[in-house]
Amino acid sequence: MIKAQQAARSASESAGSSSPALSAIRSAIGEVPDPELPIVTIDELGILGRVRRTTGGDGVRVELHPTFVACPATDMIRASVQARLGEIAPSLAADVVLVFDPPWTSDRISAGGRAKLAAAGIAPPLAADPAGLIALDAVVPCPMCGSPRTGLENLFGPTLCRTIHWCPDCRQPFEAIKTV
């Protein structure tokens, strides 16, 4: 967070304006952690969409792509983004909106985000089916031991975007991000 604030401050000073550059704003907002999975940021999860200046340049519009329409974390994410904008660009009017077109898909999760999920014992989503079908019987490798011998225990995990699986090889339950 400190690095992004310093970058935003330096960008605004070099530009001779009181508001930071758009790239610095995006970088700072991108560091906001997901409230349900704080090991990854909203940028790594692909929730952060377009960030642009509003007409006239006196504000910024931030588009967020919720993972699911009924995601209970959207209000927290929006408030966190508003707070971050207030820290780095208090003079800018902020419009933080939820966008559902195009919808969020698990393909939006970055490679870095996938690695962080796996390191935390949460199986990252599999590659999406080009036909758009969700395979409920897909083999989800265990993030603990790598075994492909896992089974779906519960389609409904602790959040809308996760499922619960079991690995008989290491005898551990684990969560997996749904592939959508």
N, C-alpha and C positions, 0 to 999 in steps of 0.2 A: 504494500500500500504506500509506504514512504517513497519508494522509487518512482511510482506513477505520479505521486503528488509533486515530487521534485521535477520530473519531466514536464508535467503540465505547467508548473511555475516557470521553468526555464523557457519553454516554448512560447508562453505568453509574453515574457520579458523580451525575448529576441524579436518577437513580432511587433513589439511596441504597443500591445493592446492589453486590456485588463482581462481578457478571456483567453484561455488556453487553446492551442491548436486542436482541431478535430481528432487527429491521431492520438494526441495525449489524453483527450477526453475518453476516447474509446478504450485506450489502454487501461486507464484508471477504473472505468466501469467494468471492464473485462476481468478485473481482479476480485470482483465481488464473489464471495463463496456461495455455493448453493446451500440453502438452509437445511435441506434434507440429506445432502451428501457434501458436507463442508470440506472434504478432501479434494474436491474439484471446484473450479470456478464456473460462473455462468457462461464464460466464453468457451472454456474447454468442453462444456456440455452442449454447446451449440444453441443455447437459449438466447444469447445476445445476437440480435439481428443488425439492421442498419442503424447507424448513428449519423445524423446529418443536422446541419444548421437549418433553422426555420427561416421562412421568408423574412427578409430584413436583417437577418444575422444576429438578432438580439436574443435568440434562444436556441435550444437544441432539442431534437426529437430522437428518442431512443425507442427502438422497436424490440420487443421481447417475444420470443416464440416459446410459450409454455410447452412442457413435454406432453401434457394431456390437458384437455379442455377443463376438466374439473380439478386440476392440480391445486391442492390446498396451499402450496407455498408461493403462489403467484403474488399475493398481496405483500408478503415478506420480501420477495425479490424486488418488486417494484419500489417498496419503501427503502430498501438498501441501496438501490440505484439512485433514487432521489437524494438520499443522504450523501452518497459519494459525490454526486454532482454538486451538492451544496458545499462540500469540503473543497473541491478543486476549482469550481467556477460559480461562486455564490451570486455573481451578477447576472448569470444567464437564466432565462426562464426555461424550465425543463418540462417537457411533455414526454412522459414515459408511458407507452401504450403496449397492450398485448395484441399480437398479430397472429392470426390463425391461417392466413393464406400468403405464402405457402405454409403448410403445417410443419411442425417440428417432426423430424424422423431421427432414429438412432444413428443414421449415417452422418449426422451433424456433429457427433462427438469426435473431438480431435484425437489424434494418435496419443498425444500426451495425456489427455483425459482418460483414454482407455487404459493406458499404462498405470495411472494413479489408481483407477478403480481396481484393477487386477492386484496391484500391490497391497490394497486394503482388504483383499479377500472377497471382492465383489466381481463376479464375472461380467466383463463388458459384453455389449450386445454382439450377436453374430452379424454377418453381412446380410443385408435385407434381400428378400426375394424380389427379383426384377418385376414379377407379376403383381407384387404388392400383397401377397398372401403371408399370413403370420403362421409359422409352423409351430404348433404346440408340442410336437414330438421331436424337435430338433435336439441334437446332441450338444449340450453346453459343457465344455471342458471345465473341470474343477480348477478354480483359481489358486487353491492351496497346493495340490500335488500334480495338476495337469492331466489327470485321468479323464478319458472320454466316457468312462463307465459311470455316468451320473443319471439321476432321475428327478423328474419334476415332482415335488412334494405338494406344492400349493401355488396355484396360478396367481393368488393374491398375496403379495408380500406386504412389508410394512408401509409401502407407498404405492401409488397407482402404477408407477413405472418399474416396479421390481417384482420378481417371483422368488420362491424358495425352492432350492434343490438340495439333493443329498448325494454325497459321494461315498460309496461303499469301500473304496480303497483306503482312503484316509479317515473314513468314518466321521466326516464333518458335514454339517449343513452349511449352505452358503446361499447368498443372495445373487441374483443375476438381473441385469438391466434388460427389460423386455426389448425385443427387436421389433421395431415398427417402422 
